[in-house]
Amino acid sequence: MQEPTQTDNEFSMTSEAARALEVAPTTLIGWERQRKIRVIRTTNGRRLFPKSEIERIKRERAEAKRA
């Protein structure tokens, strides 16, 4: 398992990331399994979503709405 190398404020836990993306936490877990979003796992198994990934998904979703 990989430990985060960025500062804690550059990551969101599942519930916070789900709120930011306006999806259910289970959706994020599904995206992780489908490898649509990069997730870092802590040694105790918690998911940490890099804020850069959240912003990437937001941009992709906004572009898809415009298309």
Secondary structure by P-SEA (a helix, b strand, c coil): cccccccccccccaaaaaaaacccaaaaaaaaaaccbbbbbcccbbbbbcaaaaaaaaaaaaaaaac
